[in-house]
Amino acid sequence: MGEQPDHESQTEEPTAKKLADAIEQGNLPMSREVTVFFSMLGLTIVNAFIFRDSLASLGIQLRYIINNLDQIPLGTQLDASNLFCLILFESGSRILPIILPLLCAGLVANIAQTKFHIIGKRIQPDFGRVSISAGWSKLFGLKNLVEFLKNFAKLATISILLFIVLKGNQDKLVSTMFYDPSLLPELILNLSMRLLSVICIVTLVLATLDLLWVKGQWRRDLRMSKQEIKEEFKQIEGDPFVKAKVRSIMLDRVRKNMMASIPKATVVITNPTHFAIALRYIREEGGTPIVIAKGTDLIALKIREIAEAHEIPIVENRPLARALYDKVGVNDAIPTEFYRAIAEIIHYLNTKRTPGAIAR
């Protein structure tokens, strides 16, 4: 026997990974009452729009066949088979529109709860689940007790509603039966429509409450201990794929922020195509020139494109561009060893006041 989980220590809410793993394994919060509600809704729709016309059409067709039996050959077994196939076809073509909405209602109920999440593992036979002791404990467990109470409440509610409807229309049913029996099917159809409508409302309330309870119970069953959360965090933190993914996301964000700051640059120093460094220096802001963006190859080309689009001066200085790229990080001030070279470039730009590319 496997070790039973210590539910007393599982006091923490399940993490997003625990919930995702449960869904991946087919452990989904499913409410039977939602399926019942959709089935009752489908039955109500069928009763209101399809049932009467389909049965009336079937009755007319069967009556026609019975009234004209003398014109239908029945001398051989083949003739009898043809008559049987004809009746089967006529019956099926009228009953199928009644059955299809009910099947669709059940399918919609399951898709609405599972979002069409098909788990092949759940439908594979697993003899490890066959356990007399486990089945006995489930039989008298809390979930089955709740299911029993729900089923009892549904049965009692439907019985009471049926009694109220029949009791309130008892005189009308008896009088119709004696004075005009041909109106009896229509009366029964109307009474069943009223009964189904009330049952749908009751089932909707019950399905809503049951769905909330099932989802709450599902999350309670997936609760974790503090030790489990720590182990999961260590597992995620140590996963090389996760680390690479996080690093990629962080680099992408840094790159986007860097590109967004290029229009604020004072000058871009290039190699000319392999390196590009965007500097910002405004005398009124004080301090020293700051590298607000840098990159090589494609990123360098992108920096140049943004600079040209915003008419930021581009200066070609191969040794300076390479040195700045190697020694200065983004958002860092340039070291003192570059003061003279950068000062000459800024002085030249302030003198010329000419945007565009400046070769040196």
C-alpha positions as CSV (number, residue, x, y, z in Angstrom):
1,M,0.0,0.0,0.0
2,G,1.2,3.5,-0.9
3,E,1.9,6.1,1.7
4,Q,-1.2,8.2,2.4
5,P,-0.7,12.0,2.1
6,D,-0.7,14.0,5.3
7,H,-3.7,16.3,4.7
8,E,-3.1,18.1,8.0
9,S,0.2,19.5,6.7
10,Q,-1.2,20.5,3.3
11,T,-2.2,24.0,4.4
12,E,-1.0,26.0,1.4
13,E,-2.9,26.9,-1.7
14,P,-1.8,25.0,-4.8
15,T,0.7,26.7,-7.0
16,A,0.1,27.5,-10.7
17,K,2.4,24.6,-11.6
18,K,0.5,22.2,-9.4
19,L,-2.8,23.2,-11.0
20,A,-1.4,23.0,-14.5
21,D,0.1,19.5,-13.8
22,A,-3.3,18.3,-12.4
23,I,-5.1,19.5,-15.5
24,E,-2.5,17.9,-17.7
25,Q,-3.0,14.6,-16.0
26,G,-6.8,14.9,-16.5
27,N,-7.6,15.9,-12.9
28,L,-10.3,18.5,-13.7
29,P,-13.2,19.8,-11.6
30,M,-16.2,18.2,-13.1
31,S,-19.8,18.8,-11.9
32,R,-22.4,16.2,-12.8
33,E,-25.1,18.7,-12.1
34,V,-23.9,20.9,-14.9
35,T,-24.4,18.0,-17.3
36,V,-27.8,17.3,-15.9
37,F,-28.8,21.0,-16.3
38,F,-27.7,21.0,-20.0
39,S,-29.6,17.7,-20.5
40,M,-32.7,19.2,-19.0
41,L,-32.3,22.3,-21.0
42,G,-32.0,20.3,-24.2
43,L,-35.0,18.2,-23.2
44,T,-37.0,21.4,-22.7
45,I,-36.0,22.8,-26.0
46,V,-36.9,19.6,-27.7
47,N,-40.3,19.5,-25.9
48,A,-41.0,23.1,-26.9
49,F,-40.0,23.1,-30.6
50,I,-39.5,19.6,-31.9
51,F,-41.3,16.9,-29.9
52,R,-44.9,17.9,-31.0
53,D,-44.2,18.2,-34.7
54,S,-42.0,15.1,-34.9
55,L,-44.5,12.8,-33.2
56,A,-47.4,14.3,-35.2
57,S,-45.6,13.7,-38.4
58,L,-44.6,10.2,-37.3
59,G,-48.3,9.4,-36.4
60,I,-49.5,10.6,-39.7
61,Q,-47.0,8.5,-41.6
62,L,-47.7,5.4,-39.5
63,R,-51.4,5.9,-39.9
64,Y,-51.0,6.1,-43.6
65,I,-49.0,2.9,-43.7
66,I,-51.6,1.0,-41.5
67,N,-54.6,2.3,-43.6
68,N,-52.9,1.1,-46.8
69,L,-51.6,-2.2,-45.7
70,D,-53.8,-3.9,-48.4
71,Q,-51.8,-2.1,-51.1
72,I,-48.4,-3.2,-49.6
73,P,-47.2,-6.7,-50.8
74,L,-46.5,-9.0,-47.9
75,G,-46.3,-12.3,-49.8
76,T,-42.6,-13.0,-49.1
77,Q,-40.0,-12.6,-46.4
78,L,-38.4,-9.8,-48.5
79,D,-41.7,-7.9,-48.6
80,A,-41.9,-8.1,-44.8
81,S,-38.3,-6.9,-44.5
82,N,-39.0,-4.0,-46.8
83,L,-42.0,-3.0,-44.7
84,F,-40.0,-3.2,-41.5
85,C,-37.2,-1.1,-43.1
86,L,-39.8,1.5,-44.2
87,I,-41.3,1.8,-40.7
88,L,-37.8,1.9,-39.1
89,F,-36.7,4.7,-41.5
90,E,-39.8,6.7,-40.9
91,S,-39.5,6.3,-37.2
92,G,-35.8,7.1,-37.1
93,S,-36.1,10.2,-39.3
94,R,-38.6,11.6,-36.8
95,I,-36.9,10.5,-33.6
96,L,-33.4,11.5,-34.6
97,P,-34.1,15.3,-34.4
98,I,-35.3,14.6,-30.8
99,I,-32.2,12.6,-29.8
100,L,-29.5,14.8,-31.4
101,P,-30.2,17.9,-29.3
102,L,-29.9,15.8,-26.1
103,L,-26.6,14.3,-27.2
104,C,-25.3,17.8,-28.2
105,A,-26.4,19.2,-24.8
106,G,-24.3,16.6,-22.9
107,L,-21.4,17.2,-25.2
108,V,-21.6,21.0,-24.7
109,A,-21.8,20.5,-20.9
110,N,-18.5,18.5,-20.9
111,I,-16.7,20.9,-23.3
112,A,-17.8,23.9,-21.2
113,Q,-16.1,22.3,-18.1
114,T,-13.0,20.8,-19.7
115,K,-12.5,23.3,-22.6
116,F,-12.1,20.2,-24.9
117,H,-9.0,19.0,-22.9
118,I,-8.7,15.4,-24.0
119,I,-6.5,13.2,-21.8
120,G,-5.7,9.9,-23.4
121,K,-4.2,8.6,-20.1
122,R,-7.5,8.8,-18.4
123,I,-9.2,6.4,-20.8
124,Q,-6.4,3.8,-20.7
125,P,-7.0,0.8,-18.4
126,D,-5.1,1.0,-15.1
127,F,-5.5,-2.0,-12.9
128,G,-3.6,-0.2,-10.2
129,R,-6.7,1.7,-9.5
130,V,-8.6,-1.5,-8.6
131,S,-8.4,-1.6,-4.8
132,I,-11.1,-3.0,-2.6
133,S,-10.0,-1.0,0.4
134,A,-9.8,2.2,-1.5
135,G,-13.1,1.6,-3.2
136,W,-14.7,0.9,0.2
137,S,-13.3,4.1,1.7
138,K,-14.6,6.1,-1.3
139,L,-18.0,4.4,-1.0
140,F,-18.4,5.9,2.5
141,G,-16.4,9.0,1.9
142,L,-17.4,12.6,2.0
143,K,-17.8,13.0,-1.7
144,N,-20.2,10.0,-2.0
145,L,-22.2,11.3,1.0
146,V,-22.5,14.7,-0.8
147,E,-23.5,12.9,-4.0
148,F,-26.2,10.9,-2.2
149,L,-27.6,14.1,-0.6
150,K,-27.7,15.8,-3.9
151,N,-29.4,12.9,-5.6
152,F,-31.9,12.7,-2.8
153,A,-32.6,16.4,-3.0
154,K,-33.2,16.2,-6.7
155,L,-35.5,13.2,-6.4
156,A,-37.5,14.9,-3.6
157,T,-37.7,18.2,-5.5
158,I,-38.9,16.5,-8.8
159,S,-41.4,14.4,-6.9
160,I,-42.8,17.5,-5.1
161,L,-43.0,19.5,-8.4
162,L,-44.7,16.6,-10.1
163,F,-47.2,16.2,-7.3
164,I,-48.0,20.0,-7.4
165,V,-48.5,20.1,-11.2
166,L,-50.7,16.9,-11.3
167,K,-52.7,18.0,-8.2
168,G,-53.3,21.4,-9.6
169,N,-54.5,20.0,-12.9
170,Q,-56.3,16.9,-11.7
171,D,-59.8,18.1,-12.6
172,K,-58.7,19.3,-16.0
173,L,-57.0,15.9,-16.8
174,V,-60.1,13.9,-15.6
175,S,-62.6,16.1,-17.5
176,T,-60.5,16.0,-20.7
177,M,-60.2,12.2,-20.4
178,F,-64.0,11.7,-20.3
179,Y,-65.3,14.5,-22.5
180,D,-62.6,15.0,-25.2
181,P,-59.7,12.4,-25.1
182,S,-58.2,13.8,-28.3
183,L,-57.1,16.9,-26.3
184,L,-55.3,14.8,-23.7
185,P,-51.9,14.6,-25.6
186,E,-51.8,18.4,-26.0
187,L,-52.7,18.9,-22.3
188,I,-50.0,16.4,-21.2
189,L,-47.5,18.2,-23.4
190,N,-48.3,21.6,-21.9
191,L,-48.0,20.2,-18.4
192,S,-44.7,18.5,-19.1
193,M,-43.4,21.9,-20.5
194,R,-44.3,23.7,-17.3
195,L,-42.8,20.9,-15.3
196,L,-39.5,20.9,-17.3
197,S,-39.2,24.7,-17.1
198,V,-39.4,24.6,-13.3
199,I,-37.0,21.7,-13.1
200,C,-34.5,23.6,-15.3
201,I,-34.6,26.5,-13.0
202,V,-34.1,24.3,-9.9
203,T,-31.3,22.3,-11.7
204,L,-29.5,25.6,-12.7
205,V,-29.4,26.7,-9.1
206,L,-28.2,23.2,-8.0
207,A,-25.6,23.1,-10.8
208,T,-24.2,26.5,-9.8
209,L,-23.8,25.6,-6.2
210,D,-22.4,22.2,-7.1
211,L,-19.9,23.6,-9.5
212,L,-18.6,26.0,-6.8
213,W,-18.4,23.2,-4.3
214,V,-16.6,20.9,-6.8
215,K,-14.0,23.6,-7.7
216,G,-13.4,24.4,-4.1
217,Q,-13.0,20.7,-3.2
218,W,-10.7,20.3,-6.2
219,R,-8.4,23.0,-5.0
220,R,-8.5,21.7,-1.4
221,D,-7.5,18.3,-2.7
222,L,-4.5,19.9,-4.5
223,R,-3.3,21.8,-1.4
224,M,0.4,21.6,-0.7
225,S,2.6,21.5,2.3
226,K,5.3,24.2,2.8
227,Q,7.9,21.6,2.1
228,E,6.3,20.7,-1.2
229,I,6.3,24.3,-2.3
230,K,10.0,24.7,-1.4
231,E,10.8,21.5,-3.3
232,E,8.8,22.7,-6.3
233,F,10.5,26.0,-6.2
234,K,14.0,24.4,-6.1
235,Q,13.0,22.1,-9.0
236,I,11.8,25.1,-11.2
237,E,14.8,27.2,-10.2
238,G,17.2,24.4,-11.1
239,D,15.6,23.6,-14.4
240,P,18.1,24.7,-17.2
241,F,15.3,25.2,-19.6
242,V,13.4,27.4,-17.2
243,K,16.5,29.4,-16.4
244,A,17.2,29.9,-20.1
245,K,13.6,30.9,-20.7
246,V,13.7,33.4,-17.8
247,R,17.1,34.8,-19.1
248,S,15.7,35.1,-22.6
249,I,12.7,37.1,-21.3
250,M,14.8,39.4,-19.2
251,L,17.2,40.1,-22.1
252,D,14.3,40.7,-24.4
253,R,12.9,43.3,-21.9
254,V,16.3,45.0,-21.5
255,R,16.7,45.1,-25.2
256,K,13.3,46.7,-25.7
257,N,13.9,49.3,-23.0
258,M,17.3,50.0,-24.5
259,M,15.9,50.5,-28.0
260,A,13.2,52.8,-26.6
261,S,15.8,55.1,-25.1
262,I,17.8,55.6,-28.3
263,P,15.8,58.7,-29.4
264,K,17.2,60.4,-26.3
265,A,20.8,59.9,-27.4
266,T,23.1,62.7,-28.2
267,V,25.4,60.8,-30.5
268,V,25.9,57.2,-31.8
269,I,29.4,56.0,-32.3
270,T,29.9,53.1,-34.8
271,N,32.5,50.7,-36.0
272,P,30.8,51.3,-38.6
273,T,28.6,48.2,-39.0
274,H,29.7,45.7,-36.3
275,F,29.4,47.9,-33.2
276,A,27.2,50.8,-32.3
277,I,27.1,52.7,-29.0
278,A,24.5,55.4,-28.2
279,L,25.6,58.1,-25.8
280,R,23.6,60.8,-24.0
281,Y,25.2,64.0,-22.7
282,I,23.2,67.1,-21.8
283,R,25.2,69.8,-20.0
284,E,22.2,70.9,-18.0
285,E,21.8,67.4,-16.6
286,G,25.3,67.4,-15.2
287,G,27.5,64.3,-14.7
288,T,29.3,62.6,-17.5
289,P,28.2,61.0,-20.8
290,I,26.2,57.8,-20.3
291,V,25.9,54.7,-22.6
292,I,22.1,54.3,-23.0
293,A,22.4,51.6,-25.7
294,K,24.9,49.3,-27.3
295,G,25.0,46.3,-29.6
296,T,26.7,44.3,-32.3
297,D,25.8,43.2,-35.8
298,L,21.9,43.2,-36.2
299,I,21.4,45.2,-32.9
300,A,24.0,47.7,-34.1
301,L,22.2,48.0,-37.4
302,K,18.9,48.6,-35.6
303,I,20.5,51.3,-33.4
304,R,21.7,53.1,-36.5
305,E,18.3,52.9,-38.1
306,I,16.6,54.4,-35.1
307,A,19.3,57.1,-34.8
308,E,18.8,58.0,-38.5
309,A,15.1,58.1,-38.1
310,H,15.4,60.6,-35.3
311,E,18.2,62.6,-36.9
312,I,20.7,61.7,-34.2
313,P,24.3,62.3,-35.3
314,I,26.3,59.1,-36.2
315,V,30.1,59.2,-35.8
316,E,32.3,56.4,-37.2
317,N,35.2,55.8,-34.8
318,R,36.3,52.1,-34.9
319,P,38.8,52.0,-31.9
320,L,36.5,54.1,-29.7
321,A,33.4,52.1,-30.5
322,R,35.1,48.8,-29.8
323,A,36.6,50.1,-26.5
324,L,33.4,51.5,-25.3
325,Y,31.5,48.3,-26.1
326,D,34.0,46.2,-24.2
327,K,34.4,48.4,-21.1
328,V,31.1,50.2,-20.5
329,G,27.7,48.7,-19.7
330,V,24.3,50.1,-20.6
331,N,23.2,53.0,-18.3
332,D,26.8,53.3,-17.0
333,A,28.9,56.5,-17.2
334,I,32.0,56.4,-19.4
335,P,35.3,56.0,-17.6
336,T,37.8,58.9,-17.4
337,E,40.0,57.4,-20.1
338,F,37.3,58.2,-22.7
339,Y,36.7,61.8,-21.5
340,R,39.0,63.4,-24.1
341,A,37.8,61.5,-27.1
342,I,34.1,61.9,-26.3
343,A,34.6,65.6,-25.5
344,E,36.2,66.2,-28.9
345,I,33.2,64.5,-30.6
346,I,30.6,66.5,-28.6
347,H,32.5,69.8,-29.2
348,Y,32.7,69.0,-32.9
349,L,28.9,68.3,-33.1
350,N,28.0,71.4,-31.1
351,T,30.2,73.4,-33.6
352,K,28.8,71.9,-36.7
353,R,25.2,71.3,-35.6
354,T,24.8,69.0,-38.6
355,P,22.7,65.8,-38.2
356,G,23.5,62.7,-40.1
357,A,26.6,60.6,-40.5
358,I,30.0,62.1,-39.7
359,A,33.0,60.2,-40.7
360,R,36.3,60.4,-38.9
